[in-house]
């Protein structure tokens, strides 16, 4: 969030940066640990807020886990203003779906898919976006959603990437 103001930081941004550095100093002895004995703990989560930015653009993000450790994550301001929570979540799900495809290629190239289950499922917390991804029929109320965000619909309807509902209150 603070990086959005790199071009002209104010005093409140420097206060936030100092807080981030205090957090990093306090957690420098912590680490992620990845297990190798189980095929559980693979998958990912996608989420987006709706219009929280000062410019009313939503912020979408995802995290993918392998053996319960995070291996890929992102949080990014979306490029266009979403007109609904369903649209914001659909945009976030599309970015997550592209990451799944990239991770699958990477894990295959390094030979890891012989040892671990592929990351193929991700969870989302918006029933409308999930329904939109699952249903290939034309919806007049979602006609305005950009064609690139129907990319996820193709992956879901061809069973390349299953999407399941996960309430926001679910803990990892």
N, C-alpha and C positions, 0 to 999 in steps of 0.2 A: 504494500500500500504506500509506504513512504517513497519508494522508488519512482512513483508517478510525479514527484515534485523535484526530481534531480535538477531540472533546468532552472528552478528558482525557489530553493528551500527557504522556509521562514523559520522563526524561532521555535514554533511548535513542532516542526519537522526535526530539528536538531534535538529537541527533548525526546521525541519518539526514537530517534536513532540511538541516543544514549541509553534509553531503556532496553532496546534490543541488544546492545552490547553488554549491559549488565546481565541480561538473561543468558547470553552466550557464555559469559565468564562463569556464571553459576551452574551451567549444565555441561561444561567441557569434559567432565569425567563420565558422562553418560554416553551410551552407544547403542546402535541397532545390532541385534544378533539374529542371524538367519539360521534356522534349523535345516537339517538335511534328512531327517528320518521319517518325515511325513509328507504326504501329498496334499494335506489339508492347508487351508489358509491361502489359497490362490483366488484371485478375483479382484474386483475393483469397485470403487464407489465414484459416483458422479453427482455433483450438486451445483446449483447456481442460485444466486439471489436475484431479485428482480428490481432493477433500477436503483441500486444503492449508491452508485457513483454520483459525484457532484454534477456530472453531465447526464445523469439518468441512464447511463449504460450499466448493464448487469455485469457481475463478475462470476465467471464459471470456473469450476475446478474439478480435478479428479485425483484419485490415488489408486495405485495398483499394488497389490500385495503378492508376495511369493514366499511361501512358508511363513506367513504371518509377519513378514518384514516388508516395509515399503521399498519398492524398487523404481517406481516412476510416479511423479506427481507434478501437478501444475495448477496454478491459479492465475487467471488472466482476465483482463477486462475484455468483454465482447466487443466486436467491431461495429455492431449496429445496435440501435435501441430496440429492445424487445417490447412488444405491445401487450404481452401477457406473461404470466409465470410459466405457462406451458411452452411458449416460444423460447424463453430464457433457458429453461431446462432442456429443451430439444437442442439448442445450440451447444450447451454443455455436453449433452450425451453424444453429439456428433464428434466433438473433439476427443472425448474418451474412446469412442469407437475407432477413430483413426489411430489412437495410441495403442489400442489392443492389437490392431493389425500390424503395426510396426514392432511391438514387443514380440509377437508371434514369429515374425521373420528373424528378429535378432536372436531369440532363444533357439530357433531351428538352426541358424548359421553357426552358433557356437556349440551345437550338439547337446544343449541342455534338455531338449524335449524328450530325450531317451530316459532321463532321470526324474523329470518332474512333469506334473500335469500342465498343459498349456493354460494360459490365462485367457478365458473365453467368455466369462460371464461378468457383467457388472451390475451394480445395484443403483437405483435412482429413487428419489423420494417424491416424484410428481406423477400421479396416476394419469393425468391428461397427456403428458409427454410420452409415457409408456404406451398408452392406448394409441396415440398417433404413430408411434414407431411400429406397433404391431399390426395396425390396420391399413392395408394399402388402398382402401377406397378413398375417393375424393371427398373432402370435407369443406363445404363452402365457408365455414367459420375459420378455417386455417389456411385458406387460399393465399393469404398475404405472406405466409412464412416462406422465406427464400428457398429456392430449389436445392441449394447445397445442403440444407439441413434435413432434407428427405433422404440423404445418404444413409442415415441410420435405419430408416424404414426398409431399405433394400437389404441391408445386412441382417436385420431381424427376421424379415419374411422369408429369407433364404436359409434361415437357421445357422448362419455363420456366427452370430453373436446373440445369445439369449440375454434378455434384460429382465430383471425381476425387481419388484417393489421392495424398498427398504425404508421404513419410516425415519424421519430426521432424528428422532430420539434414540435410534439404535446405536449402540456403542461398538467400536471395533474390538 
